[in-house]
């Protein structure tokens, strides 16, 4: 019995060691699982950052035809400064100091440029990198830097006068990404609202009231064709992607009180543009731009009373056209 008792006492430490081993193994397996989940989430957030960059503002310049005033050159310059991005969270924050200017065909060549600085916050809504969903929240200021009165003595709009408004934009994006050998395709839809601070009776020039659209529905559709090239061997870890074709359609519709125009007066409330962009192999971050559209309310500050169809030929540049590398 003593031997049996001693044997039983000796077996307890062995049982304890096995229990400790199981506990350590369980904790290690849980930690390993958490690490895999963290790495996967970091990969998803990094991919969404690329998607956000593809949908940031672009810069363009070229020649326009169709406006009531003859222009020699138009430019829309929007450089994106990424202030915050992190693989740990699905958030992306960009500041964009934007300027629009027309070179008119008269002695005062550049007059009344549009200053449109703003910031945009991108928020990931899901984790599907092939069917991304996300939101954007933007806030912008728009002015022309002029100091003259907004109205002429007869009550008409003074096109040499001051223009200023502030507005917030909320948009929801849906996307689809198709990866194929040698080529990728992506398309994005977005729909949102643009609300000006004038709705709260602040942040605008008084002569714009009832003359300018302070509440709008905005949206766009973008279709990208991207080339894929693998550096080195077929099993290389890094794949180069280059956006070389893009189709884009943008629209905006004024839905608040606008003079005496009824809600269905599209000729004064609708702005719409169709764009085609092609990037040649010898181009770096630049593509040829062909664009046509209609402006029910001109978006060039104090000229907002003008309505016209137009055609544009030029160049376009932006983050969406940059060569970038991604791990396969």
C-alpha positions as CSV (number, residue, x, y, z in Angstrom):
1,X,0.0,0.0,0.0
2,X,2.9,2.3,0.7
3,X,4.3,1.7,-2.7
4,X,0.9,2.3,-4.2
5,X,0.5,5.5,-2.2
6,X,3.9,6.7,-3.2
7,X,3.2,5.9,-6.8
8,X,-0.1,7.9,-6.6
9,X,1.8,10.8,-5.1
10,X,4.4,10.7,-7.8
11,X,1.7,10.8,-10.6
12,X,0.3,14.1,-9.4
13,X,3.2,16.3,-10.7
14,X,2.9,14.6,-14.1
15,X,-0.8,15.4,-14.2
16,X,0.0,19.0,-13.2
17,X,2.6,19.3,-16.0
18,X,0.1,18.1,-18.6
19,X,-2.5,20.6,-17.3
20,X,0.0,23.5,-17.4
21,X,1.1,22.4,-20.9
22,X,-2.6,22.3,-22.1
23,X,-3.2,25.8,-20.6
24,X,-0.1,27.2,-22.3
25,X,-0.9,25.6,-25.6
26,X,-4.4,27.0,-25.4
27,X,-3.2,30.5,-24.6
28,X,-0.6,30.3,-27.4
29,X,-3.1,29.1,-29.9
30,X,-5.5,31.9,-29.0
31,X,-2.6,34.4,-29.3
32,X,-1.7,32.9,-32.7
33,X,-5.3,33.2,-33.8
34,X,-5.5,36.8,-32.7
35,X,-2.3,37.6,-34.6
36,X,-3.7,36.1,-37.7
37,X,-6.8,38.2,-37.3
38,X,-4.8,41.3,-36.7
39,X,-2.6,40.6,-39.8
40,X,-5.7,40.0,-41.9
41,X,-7.3,43.2,-40.7
42,X,-4.1,45.2,-41.4
43,X,-4.1,43.7,-45.0
44,X,-7.7,44.8,-45.5
45,X,-7.2,48.3,-44.2
46,X,-4.1,48.7,-46.4
47,X,-6.0,47.6,-49.5
48,X,-8.8,50.1,-48.6
49,X,-6.3,52.8,-48.4
50,X,-5.4,52.1,-52.0
51,X,-9.1,52.2,-52.9
52,X,-9.5,55.5,-51.1
53,X,-6.6,57.0,-53.0
54,X,-8.2,55.8,-56.3
55,X,-11.2,57.9,-55.3
56,X,-9.5,61.1,-54.3
57,X,-9.7,64.4,-56.2
58,X,-7.8,64.7,-59.5
59,X,-6.2,67.7,-61.2
60,X,-6.8,68.7,-64.8
61,X,-6.1,71.5,-67.3
62,X,-7.0,72.0,-71.0
63,X,-9.1,73.9,-73.4
64,X,-12.9,74.4,-73.0
65,X,-15.5,75.2,-75.7
66,X,-19.1,76.2,-75.2
67,X,-19.0,78.7,-72.3
68,X,-20.6,82.1,-72.9
69,X,-17.1,83.7,-72.3
70,X,-14.2,82.6,-74.5
71,X,-11.4,80.9,-72.6
72,X,-7.9,80.0,-73.7
73,X,-7.1,77.6,-70.8
74,X,-8.9,76.1,-67.8
75,X,-7.3,74.5,-64.8
76,X,-8.6,72.6,-61.8
77,X,-5.7,71.9,-59.5
78,X,-6.3,69.6,-56.5
79,X,-3.3,68.2,-54.6
80,X,-4.2,65.6,-51.9
81,X,-2.3,65.7,-48.6
82,X,-2.8,62.5,-46.7
83,X,-2.9,63.6,-43.0
84,X,-3.8,60.3,-41.5
85,X,-3.8,56.7,-42.5
86,X,-3.2,53.5,-40.5
87,X,-3.3,49.8,-41.2
88,X,-4.8,49.3,-37.8
89,X,-8.0,51.3,-38.5
90,X,-10.2,51.7,-41.6
91,X,-10.0,55.5,-41.5
92,X,-8.3,57.8,-44.1
93,X,-8.1,61.6,-43.8
94,X,-7.1,63.9,-46.6
95,X,-6.7,67.7,-47.0
96,X,-7.1,69.1,-50.5
97,X,-6.2,72.8,-51.3
98,X,-8.1,73.1,-54.6
99,X,-8.0,76.0,-57.1
100,X,-10.0,76.4,-60.3
101,X,-9.0,79.1,-62.8
102,X,-9.8,80.2,-66.3
103,X,-7.5,82.1,-68.6
104,X,-10.0,84.4,-70.4
105,X,-9.4,85.7,-73.9
106,X,-9.4,89.3,-73.0
107,X,-6.8,91.8,-71.3
108,X,-7.8,90.8,-67.8
109,X,-6.8,87.2,-68.5
110,X,-7.2,85.5,-65.1
111,X,-10.2,86.8,-63.2
112,X,-12.2,85.5,-60.2
113,X,-10.5,82.2,-59.6
114,X,-12.3,79.7,-57.4
115,X,-10.6,78.7,-54.1
116,X,-12.0,75.5,-52.8
117,X,-9.9,74.2,-49.9
118,X,-11.4,71.3,-48.0
119,X,-10.9,68.1,-46.0
120,X,-12.3,64.6,-46.5
121,X,-12.7,61.7,-44.0
122,X,-13.0,58.2,-45.5
123,X,-14.6,55.5,-43.3
124,X,-14.6,51.8,-44.3
125,X,-18.0,50.2,-43.9
126,X,-17.1,46.6,-44.6
127,X,-14.1,44.3,-45.0
128,X,-14.7,43.0,-48.5
129,X,-11.8,44.2,-50.7
130,X,-13.5,42.9,-53.8
131,X,-16.8,44.6,-53.0
132,X,-15.8,47.6,-50.9
133,X,-18.3,49.9,-49.2
134,X,-17.3,53.1,-47.5
135,X,-18.4,56.6,-46.5
136,X,-16.9,60.0,-47.0
137,X,-17.5,63.2,-45.1
138,X,-16.1,66.5,-46.5
139,X,-16.1,70.1,-45.6
140,X,-15.2,72.8,-48.1
141,X,-14.9,76.6,-48.5
142,X,-15.5,78.2,-51.8
143,X,-14.7,81.9,-52.6
144,X,-13.2,84.0,-55.4
145,X,-11.1,86.5,-53.4
146,X,-12.8,89.5,-54.9
147,X,-14.0,92.4,-52.8
148,X,-16.6,94.1,-55.0
149,X,-20.3,94.2,-54.2
150,X,-22.2,91.0,-55.2
151,X,-25.0,93.0,-56.9
152,X,-25.0,95.8,-59.4
153,X,-27.1,98.9,-58.8
154,X,-29.9,97.5,-60.9
155,X,-30.0,94.3,-58.7
156,X,-28.3,92.0,-61.2
157,X,-25.4,89.8,-60.2
158,X,-22.0,91.6,-60.4
159,X,-19.6,89.2,-62.1
160,X,-16.7,91.3,-60.6
161,X,-18.1,91.0,-57.1
162,X,-17.5,88.8,-54.2
163,X,-18.6,85.1,-53.9
164,X,-18.3,82.9,-50.8
165,X,-20.0,79.8,-49.4
166,X,-19.2,76.9,-47.1
167,X,-20.6,73.4,-47.5
168,X,-20.5,69.8,-46.2
169,X,-20.8,66.7,-48.4
170,X,-21.8,63.2,-47.3
171,X,-21.4,60.3,-49.7
172,X,-21.8,56.6,-49.7
173,X,-19.6,54.4,-52.0
174,X,-20.1,50.9,-53.4
175,X,-17.4,49.3,-55.5
176,X,-16.6,46.1,-57.4
177,X,-13.0,45.0,-58.1
178,X,-12.3,42.3,-60.7
179,X,-8.8,40.8,-60.7
180,X,-7.7,38.9,-63.8
181,X,-4.3,37.7,-65.1
182,X,-2.6,40.7,-66.6
183,X,-5.4,43.1,-66.0
184,X,-7.7,44.4,-63.3
185,X,-11.0,46.3,-63.5
186,X,-12.8,48.3,-60.9
187,X,-16.0,50.4,-60.7
188,X,-17.3,52.6,-58.0
189,X,-20.7,54.2,-57.5
190,X,-21.4,57.0,-55.0
191,X,-24.4,59.0,-54.0
192,X,-24.7,61.8,-51.5
193,X,-25.9,65.2,-50.5
194,X,-24.2,68.6,-50.5
195,X,-25.5,71.0,-47.8
196,X,-24.3,74.6,-47.6
197,X,-24.1,76.4,-44.3
198,X,-26.5,79.0,-45.7
199,X,-29.2,76.5,-44.7
200,X,-28.2,77.5,-41.2
201,X,-28.1,81.2,-42.2
202,X,-24.4,81.4,-41.9
203,X,-21.2,81.2,-44.0
204,X,-22.4,82.7,-47.3
205,X,-22.7,86.0,-49.2
206,X,-26.2,87.4,-48.8
207,X,-26.7,88.0,-52.5
208,X,-26.6,84.2,-53.1
209,X,-29.8,83.6,-51.2
210,X,-32.5,82.2,-53.5
211,X,-30.1,82.7,-56.4
212,X,-27.7,79.8,-55.7
213,X,-28.2,76.1,-55.0
214,X,-27.5,75.4,-51.3
215,X,-28.8,71.8,-51.2
216,X,-27.9,69.3,-53.8
217,X,-27.9,65.6,-54.6
218,X,-24.5,64.5,-56.0
219,X,-23.3,61.2,-57.5
220,X,-20.8,59.6,-59.8
221,X,-19.9,56.4,-61.6
222,X,-16.3,55.5,-62.3
223,X,-14.9,52.5,-64.3
224,X,-11.2,51.8,-64.2
225,X,-9.1,49.4,-66.3
226,X,-5.7,48.7,-64.8
227,X,-2.7,46.9,-66.2
228,X,-0.8,44.5,-64.0
229,X,2.8,43.7,-64.4
230,X,4.9,41.4,-62.2
231,X,8.4,42.4,-61.5
232,X,11.0,39.7,-62.0
233,X,9.9,36.0,-61.8
234,X,6.3,34.8,-61.8
235,X,6.5,34.1,-58.1
236,X,7.6,37.7,-57.3
237,X,6.0,39.1,-54.2
238,X,5.3,42.5,-55.6
239,X,2.9,43.2,-58.4
240,X,2.8,46.6,-60.2
241,X,-0.6,48.1,-61.1
242,X,-1.2,51.0,-63.4
243,X,-4.6,52.6,-64.2
244,X,-4.5,53.3,-67.9
245,X,-8.2,53.9,-68.8
246,X,-11.0,55.5,-66.9
247,X,-14.6,56.3,-67.7
248,X,-16.4,58.7,-65.3
249,X,-19.9,60.3,-65.1
250,X,-20.6,62.9,-62.5
251,X,-23.9,64.7,-61.7
252,X,-25.3,67.3,-59.3
253,X,-28.9,68.4,-59.0
254,X,-30.2,71.4,-57.0
255,X,-33.2,70.5,-54.9
256,X,-33.8,73.6,-52.7
257,X,-35.4,76.9,-53.6
258,X,-33.7,78.4,-56.6
259,X,-35.3,81.6,-58.0
260,X,-38.7,80.7,-59.5
261,X,-37.4,77.5,-61.2
262,X,-39.6,74.4,-60.4
263,X,-37.9,71.3,-59.2
264,X,-38.1,69.7,-62.6
265,X,-36.3,72.6,-64.3
266,X,-33.2,70.5,-65.2
267,X,-31.9,73.1,-67.6
268,X,-31.1,75.3,-64.5
269,X,-30.6,72.7,-61.8
270,X,-28.6,69.9,-63.4
271,X,-24.8,69.8,-63.7
272,X,-23.5,66.7,-65.5
273,X,-20.2,65.6,-67.0
274,X,-18.9,62.5,-68.9
275,X,-15.1,62.0,-68.9
276,X,-12.8,59.6,-70.7
277,X,-9.2,59.3,-69.7
278,X,-6.4,57.3,-71.4
279,X,-2.9,57.0,-70.0
280,X,-0.1,56.2,-72.6
281,X,2.8,54.0,-71.5
282,X,5.2,56.9,-71.7
283,X,3.1,59.0,-69.2
284,X,3.8,59.1,-65.5
285,X,0.8,59.9,-63.3
286,X,-0.9,61.7,-66.2
287,X,-3.6,60.8,-68.7
288,X,-5.3,62.4,-71.7
289,X,-8.7,63.8,-70.9
290,X,-11.8,64.1,-73.1
291,X,-14.9,65.5,-71.4
292,X,-18.3,66.8,-72.4
293,X,-21.2,68.0,-70.2
294,X,-23.8,70.5,-69.3
295,X,-23.9,73.1,-66.5
296,X,-27.3,74.3,-65.4
297,X,-25.5,76.4,-62.8
298,X,-21.9,77.2,-63.6
299,X,-19.6,76.0,-60.8
300,X,-17.1,78.8,-61.4
301,X,-18.1,81.0,-58.4
302,X,-19.7,84.4,-59.4
303,X,-20.6,83.1,-62.9
304,X,-23.2,80.8,-61.4
305,X,-26.0,82.3,-63.5
306,X,-24.6,80.9,-66.7
307,X,-26.0,77.7,-68.2
308,X,-24.4,75.9,-71.2
309,X,-23.1,72.7,-72.7
310,X,-19.3,72.3,-73.1
311,X,-16.6,70.1,-74.5
312,X,-13.0,69.9,-73.0
313,X,-9.7,68.4,-74.2
314,X,-6.8,68.3,-71.8
315,X,-4.7,66.3,-69.3
316,X,-5.6,64.9,-66.0
317,X,-3.5,63.7,-63.1
318,X,-4.0,62.2,-59.7
319,X,-3.4,59.5,-57.2
320,X,-5.7,57.1,-59.1
321,X,-3.2,57.2,-62.0
322,X,0.0,56.5,-60.0
323,X,2.0,53.3,-60.4
324,X,1.8,51.5,-57.2
325,X,3.0,48.1,-55.9
326,X,1.0,45.6,-54.0
327,X,2.0,42.3,-52.4
328,X,0.4,39.4,-54.3
